[in-house]
Amino acid sequence: GLKEKLYNYFNQNYQNMFNRYMVTAEDEMLKKVRGFIDREEMKVLNRYT
C-alpha cells in the first residue's frame, strides 16, 4: 500500500543520508589524524636534525 511505499522511500533516503554522513565524518577524522601525525613527525625530525 501507500504507507509501505512512503516508509520504504523515507527509509532509503535516510540510509543514503546516513551513509554519506558517515563517509564524510570518517574522511574528516582521517584528515585530522593524518595532520596530527604529520606535525608530530616533523617535531621529531626537527629535534634530530
PyMOL Python script that loads the backbone (N, CA, C, O; Angstrom):
from pymol import cmd

cmd.read_pdbstr("""\
ATOM      1  N   GLY A   1       0.826  -1.218   0.000  1.00  0.00           N
ATOM      2  CA  GLY A   1       0.000   0.000   0.000  1.00  0.00           C
ATOM      3  C   GLY A   1       0.855   1.261   0.000  1.00  0.00           C
ATOM      4  O   GLY A   1       2.084   1.215  -0.066  1.00  0.00           O
ATOM      5  N   LEU A   2       0.166   2.366   0.076  1.00  0.00           N
ATOM      6  CA  LEU A   2       0.828   3.668   0.026  1.00  0.00           C
ATOM      7  C   LEU A   2       1.742   3.880   1.228  1.00  0.00           C
ATOM      8  O   LEU A   2       2.837   4.428   1.095  1.00  0.00           O
ATOM      9  N   LYS A   3       1.289   3.443   2.399  1.00  0.00           N
ATOM     10  CA  LYS A   3       2.077   3.638   3.615  1.00  0.00           C
ATOM     11  C   LYS A   3       3.428   2.929   3.497  1.00  0.00           C
ATOM     12  O   LYS A   3       4.463   3.483   3.868  1.00  0.00           O
ATOM     13  N   GLU A   4       3.408   1.701   2.978  1.00  0.00           N
ATOM     14  CA  GLU A   4       4.658   0.953   2.818  1.00  0.00           C
ATOM     15  C   GLU A   4       5.579   1.648   1.825  1.00  0.00           C
ATOM     16  O   GLU A   4       6.788   1.731   2.042  1.00  0.00           O
ATOM     17  N   LYS A   5       4.995   2.153   0.724  1.00  0.00           N
ATOM     18  CA  LYS A   5       5.807   2.850  -0.279  1.00  0.00           C
ATOM     19  C   LYS A   5       6.486   4.066   0.336  1.00  0.00           C
ATOM     20  O   LYS A   5       7.681   4.287   0.143  1.00  0.00           O
ATOM     21  N   LEU A   6       5.717   4.848   1.075  1.00  0.00           N
ATOM     22  CA  LEU A   6       6.276   6.037   1.725  1.00  0.00           C
ATOM     23  C   LEU A   6       7.357   5.639   2.717  1.00  0.00           C
ATOM     24  O   LEU A   6       8.426   6.247   2.769  1.00  0.00           O
ATOM     25  N   TYR A   7       7.064   4.614   3.500  1.00  0.00           N
ATOM     26  CA  TYR A   7       8.008   4.155   4.511  1.00  0.00           C
ATOM     27  C   TYR A   7       9.324   3.727   3.855  1.00  0.00           C
ATOM     28  O   TYR A   7      10.405   4.106   4.305  1.00  0.00           O
ATOM     29  N   ASN A   8       9.215   2.929   2.779  1.00  0.00           N
ATOM     30  CA  ASN A   8      10.413   2.471   2.083  1.00  0.00           C
ATOM     31  C   ASN A   8      11.196   3.636   1.503  1.00  0.00           C
ATOM     32  O   ASN A   8      12.425   3.666   1.560  1.00  0.00           O
ATOM     33  N   TYR A   9      10.462   4.605   0.939  1.00  0.00           N
ATOM     34  CA  TYR A   9      11.102   5.767   0.325  1.00  0.00           C
ATOM     35  C   TYR A   9      11.909   6.542   1.362  1.00  0.00           C
ATOM     36  O   TYR A   9      13.075   6.867   1.138  1.00  0.00           O
ATOM     37  N   PHE A  10      11.277   6.837   2.502  1.00  0.00           N
ATOM     38  CA  PHE A  10      11.966   7.598   3.541  1.00  0.00           C
ATOM     39  C   PHE A  10      13.115   6.799   4.134  1.00  0.00           C
ATOM     40  O   PHE A  10      14.179   7.341   4.435  1.00  0.00           O
ATOM     41  N   ASN A  11      12.887   5.515   4.295  1.00  0.00           N
ATOM     42  CA  ASN A  11      13.915   4.649   4.848  1.00  0.00           C
ATOM     43  C   ASN A  11      15.167   4.667   3.967  1.00  0.00           C
ATOM     44  O   ASN A  11      16.287   4.778   4.467  1.00  0.00           O
ATOM     45  N   GLN A  12      14.965   4.557   2.652  1.00  0.00           N
ATOM     46  CA  GLN A  12      16.076   4.554   1.708  1.00  0.00           C
ATOM     47  C   GLN A  12      16.832   5.878   1.751  1.00  0.00           C
ATOM     48  O   GLN A  12      18.062   5.906   1.789  1.00  0.00           O
ATOM     49  N   ASN A  13      16.071   6.977   1.744  1.00  0.00           N
ATOM     50  CA  ASN A  13      16.705   8.295   1.793  1.00  0.00           C
ATOM     51  C   ASN A  13      17.509   8.469   3.072  1.00  0.00           C
ATOM     52  O   ASN A  13      18.613   9.013   3.058  1.00  0.00           O
ATOM     53  N   TYR A  14      16.942   8.000   4.176  1.00  0.00           N
ATOM     54  CA  TYR A  14      17.630   8.104   5.459  1.00  0.00           C
ATOM     55  C   TYR A  14      18.930   7.306   5.421  1.00  0.00           C
ATOM     56  O   TYR A  14      19.972   7.776   5.879  1.00  0.00           O
ATOM     57  N   GLN A  15      18.859   6.092   4.869  1.00  0.00           N
ATOM     58  CA  GLN A  15      20.055   5.248   4.766  1.00  0.00           C
ATOM     59  C   GLN A  15      21.135   5.937   3.937  1.00  0.00           C
ATOM     60  O   GLN A  15      22.302   5.976   4.326  1.00  0.00           O
ATOM     61  N   ASN A  16      20.728   6.482   2.787  1.00  0.00           N
ATOM     62  CA  ASN A  16      21.688   7.167   1.917  1.00  0.00           C
ATOM     63  C   ASN A  16      22.328   8.352   2.628  1.00  0.00           C
ATOM     64  O   ASN A  16      23.542   8.549   2.569  1.00  0.00           O
ATOM     65  N   MET A  17      21.487   9.140   3.305  1.00  0.00           N
ATOM     66  CA  MET A  17      21.970  10.304   4.029  1.00  0.00           C
ATOM     67  C   MET A  17      22.949   9.877   5.112  1.00  0.00           C
ATOM     68  O   MET A  17      24.021  10.461   5.271  1.00  0.00           O
ATOM     69  N   PHE A  18      22.559   8.847   5.854  1.00  0.00           N
ATOM     70  CA  PHE A  18      23.379   8.360   6.957  1.00  0.00           C
ATOM     71  C   PHE A  18      24.730   7.868   6.440  1.00  0.00           C
ATOM     72  O   PHE A  18      25.774   8.189   7.007  1.00  0.00           O
ATOM     73  N   ASN A  19      24.701   7.082   5.350  1.00  0.00           N
ATOM     74  CA  ASN A  19      25.944   6.563   4.775  1.00  0.00           C
ATOM     75  C   ASN A  19      26.848   7.693   4.317  1.00  0.00           C
ATOM     76  O   ASN A  19      28.056   7.675   4.553  1.00  0.00           O
ATOM     77  N   ARG A  20      26.239   8.687   3.650  1.00  0.00           N
ATOM     78  CA  ARG A  20      27.034   9.807   3.160  1.00  0.00           C
ATOM     79  C   ARG A  20      27.659  10.549   4.327  1.00  0.00           C
ATOM     80  O   ARG A  20      28.825  10.940   4.278  1.00  0.00           O
ATOM     81  N   TYR A  21      26.869  10.739   5.380  1.00  0.00           N
ATOM     82  CA  TYR A  21      27.370  11.446   6.559  1.00  0.00           C
ATOM     83  C   TYR A  21      28.521  10.673   7.200  1.00  0.00           C
ATOM     84  O   TYR A  21      29.536  11.262   7.572  1.00  0.00           O
ATOM     85  N   MET A  22      28.363   9.353   7.330  1.00  0.00           N
ATOM     86  CA  MET A  22      29.396   8.534   7.951  1.00  0.00           C
ATOM     87  C   MET A  22      30.686   8.598   7.153  1.00  0.00           C
ATOM     88  O   MET A  22      31.769   8.728   7.723  1.00  0.00           O
ATOM     89  N   VAL A  23      30.571   8.506   5.824  1.00  0.00           N
ATOM     90  CA  VAL A  23      31.762   8.564   4.970  1.00  0.00           C
ATOM     91  C   VAL A  23      32.462   9.906   5.152  1.00  0.00           C
ATOM     92  O   VAL A  23      33.685   9.964   5.277  1.00  0.00           O
ATOM     93  N   THR A  24      31.678  10.987   5.167  1.00  0.00           N
ATOM     94  CA  THR A  24      32.256  12.323   5.327  1.00  0.00           C
ATOM     95  C   THR A  24      32.926  12.460   6.689  1.00  0.00           C
ATOM     96  O   THR A  24      34.032  12.990   6.794  1.00  0.00           O
ATOM     97  N   ALA A  25      32.256  11.982   7.722  1.00  0.00           N
ATOM     98  CA  ALA A  25      32.791  12.089   9.080  1.00  0.00           C
ATOM     99  C   ALA A  25      34.089  11.302   9.197  1.00  0.00           C
ATOM    100  O   ALA A  25      35.053  11.777   9.797  1.00  0.00           O
ATOM    101  N   GLU A  26      34.119  10.097   8.623  1.00  0.00           N
ATOM    102  CA  GLU A  26      35.333   9.272   8.663  1.00  0.00           C
ATOM    103  C   GLU A  26      36.464   9.971   7.931  1.00  0.00           C
ATOM    104  O   GLU A  26      37.606   9.979   8.390  1.00  0.00           O
ATOM    105  N   ASP A  27      36.130  10.564   6.775  1.00  0.00           N
ATOM    106  CA  ASP A  27      37.108  11.286   5.973  1.00  0.00           C
ATOM    107  C   ASP A  27      37.732  12.422   6.778  1.00  0.00           C
ATOM    108  O   ASP A  27      38.951  12.594   6.787  1.00  0.00           O
ATOM    109  N   GLU A  28      36.880  13.196   7.455  1.00  0.00           N
ATOM    110  CA  GLU A  28      37.363  14.320   8.260  1.00  0.00           C
ATOM    111  C   GLU A  28      38.260  13.823   9.381  1.00  0.00           C
ATOM    112  O   GLU A  28      39.308  14.411   9.646  1.00  0.00           O
ATOM    113  N   MET A  29      37.854  12.742  10.042  1.00  0.00           N
ATOM    114  CA  MET A  29      38.650  12.189  11.128  1.00  0.00           C
ATOM    115  C   MET A  29      40.025  11.770  10.624  1.00  0.00           C
ATOM    116  O   MET A  29      41.043  12.066  11.251  1.00  0.00           O
ATOM    117  N   LEU A  30      40.048  11.075   9.482  1.00  0.00           N
ATOM    118  CA  LEU A  30      41.316  10.614   8.928  1.00  0.00           C
ATOM    119  C   LEU A  30      42.224  11.791   8.596  1.00  0.00           C
ATOM    120  O   LEU A  30      43.427  11.749   8.854  1.00  0.00           O
ATOM    121  N   LYS A  31      41.639  12.845   8.021  1.00  0.00           N
ATOM    122  CA  LYS A  31      42.440  14.027   7.686  1.00  0.00           C
ATOM    123  C   LYS A  31      43.047  14.629   8.939  1.00  0.00           C
ATOM    124  O   LYS A  31      44.223  14.990   8.955  1.00  0.00           O
ATOM    125  N   LYS A  32      42.231  14.737  10.005  1.00  0.00           N
ATOM    126  CA  LYS A  32      42.719  15.318  11.261  1.00  0.00           C
ATOM    127  C   LYS A  32      43.837  14.468  11.837  1.00  0.00           C
ATOM    128  O   LYS A  32      44.873  14.986  12.253  1.00  0.00           O
ATOM    129  N   VAL A  33      43.621  13.152  11.860  1.00  0.00           N
ATOM    130  CA  VAL A  33      44.624  12.247  12.425  1.00  0.00           C
ATOM    131  C   VAL A  33      45.914  12.332  11.623  1.00  0.00           C
ATOM    132  O   VAL A  33      47.004  12.385  12.193  1.00  0.00           O
ATOM    133  N   ARG A  34      45.788  12.345  10.284  1.00  0.00           N
ATOM    134  CA  ARG A  34      46.977  12.428   9.436  1.00  0.00           C
ATOM    135  C   ARG A  34      47.720  13.729   9.668  1.00  0.00           C
ATOM    136  O   ARG A  34      48.948  13.747   9.754  1.00  0.00           O
ATOM    137  N   GLY A  35      46.964  14.824   9.769  1.00  0.00           N
ATOM    138  CA  GLY A  35      47.582  16.127  10.015  1.00  0.00           C
ATOM    139  C   GLY A  35      48.335  16.122  11.330  1.00  0.00           C
ATOM    140  O   GLY A  35      49.447  16.641  11.422  1.00  0.00           O
ATOM    141  N   PHE A  36      47.725  15.534  12.345  1.00  0.00           N
ATOM    142  CA  PHE A  36      48.340  15.470  13.668  1.00  0.00           C
ATOM    143  C   PHE A  36      49.622  14.646  13.613  1.00  0.00           C
ATOM    144  O   PHE A  36      50.649  15.055  14.154  1.00  0.00           O
ATOM    145  N   ILE A  37      49.564  13.480  12.957  1.00  0.00           N
ATOM    146  CA  ILE A  37      50.733  12.604  12.857  1.00  0.00           C
ATOM    147  C   ILE A  37      51.852  13.314  12.096  1.00  0.00           C
ATOM    148  O   ILE A  37      53.018  13.250  12.485  1.00  0.00           O
ATOM    149  N   ASP A  38      51.478  13.997  10.996  1.00  0.00           N
ATOM    150  CA  ASP A  38      52.486  14.728  10.224  1.00  0.00           C
ATOM    151  C   ASP A  38      53.191  15.760  11.095  1.00  0.00           C
ATOM    152  O   ASP A  38      54.415  15.879  11.053  1.00  0.00           O
ATOM    153  N   ARG A  39      52.420  16.508  11.887  1.00  0.00           N
ATOM    154  CA  ARG A  39      53.018  17.535  12.745  1.00  0.00           C
ATOM    155  C   ARG A  39      53.943  16.908  13.773  1.00  0.00           C
ATOM    156  O   ARG A  39      55.040  17.412  14.015  1.00  0.00           O
ATOM    157  N   GLU A  40      53.506  15.809  14.378  1.00  0.00           N
ATOM    158  CA  GLU A  40      54.331  15.152  15.393  1.00  0.00           C
ATOM    159  C   GLU A  40      55.627  14.641  14.774  1.00  0.00           C
ATOM    160  O   GLU A  40      56.697  14.746  15.375  1.00  0.00           O
ATOM    161  N   GLU A  41      55.520  14.081  13.556  1.00  0.00           N
ATOM    162  CA  GLU A  41      56.711  13.564  12.887  1.00  0.00           C
ATOM    163  C   GLU A  41      57.683  14.696  12.584  1.00  0.00           C
ATOM    164  O   GLU A  41      58.895  14.537  12.732  1.00  0.00           O
ATOM    165  N   MET A  42      57.150  15.837  12.160  1.00  0.00           N
ATOM    166  CA  MET A  42      58.020  16.972  11.868  1.00  0.00           C
ATOM    167  C   MET A  42      58.754  17.411  13.129  1.00  0.00           C
ATOM    168  O   MET A  42      59.941  17.731  13.071  1.00  0.00           O
ATOM    169  N   LYS A  43      58.063  17.430  14.268  1.00  0.00           N
ATOM    170  CA  LYS A  43      58.692  17.806  15.536  1.00  0.00           C
ATOM    171  C   LYS A  43      59.853  16.868  15.834  1.00  0.00           C
ATOM    172  O   LYS A  43      60.946  17.306  16.192  1.00  0.00           O
ATOM    173  N   VAL A  44      59.601  15.572  15.679  1.00  0.00           N
ATOM    174  CA  VAL A  44      60.631  14.569  15.982  1.00  0.00           C
ATOM    175  C   VAL A  44      61.804  14.733  15.027  1.00  0.00           C
ATOM    176  O   VAL A  44      62.961  14.708  15.449  1.00  0.00           O
ATOM    177  N   LEU A  45      61.508  14.902  13.734  1.00  0.00           N
ATOM    178  CA  LEU A  45      62.577  15.058  12.749  1.00  0.00           C
ATOM    179  C   LEU A  45      63.392  16.310  13.031  1.00  0.00           C
ATOM    180  O   LEU A  45      64.620  16.283  12.944  1.00  0.00           O
ATOM    181  N   ASN A  46      62.724  17.405  13.367  1.00  0.00           N
ATOM    182  CA  ASN A  46      63.438  18.653  13.647  1.00  0.00           C
ATOM    183  C   ASN A  46      64.329  18.510  14.869  1.00  0.00           C
ATOM    184  O   ASN A  46      65.392  19.126  14.947  1.00  0.00           O
ATOM    185  N   ARG A  47      63.896  17.702  15.815  1.00  0.00           N
ATOM    186  CA  ARG A  47      64.673  17.515  17.031  1.00  0.00           C
ATOM    187  C   ARG A  47      65.977  16.787  16.716  1.00  0.00           C
ATOM    188  O   ARG A  47      67.002  17.041  17.349  1.00  0.00           O
ATOM    189  N   TYR A  48      65.936  15.877  15.732  1.00  0.00           N
ATOM    190  CA  TYR A  48      67.119  15.051  15.469  1.00  0.00           C
ATOM    191  C   TYR A  48      67.988  15.584  14.352  1.00  0.00           C
ATOM    192  O   TYR A  48      68.998  14.967  14.012  1.00  0.00           O
ATOM    193  N   THR A  49      67.617  16.736  13.762  1.00  0.00           N
ATOM    194  CA  THR A  49      68.465  17.251  12.674  1.00  0.00           C
ATOM    195  C   THR A  49      69.126  18.545  13.097  1.00  0.00           C
ATOM    196  O   THR A  49      69.878  19.135  12.322  1.00  0.00           O
TER     197      THR A  49
END
""", "prot")
cmd.dss("prot")
cmd.show_as("cartoon", "prot")
cmd.util.cbc("prot")
cmd.orient("prot")
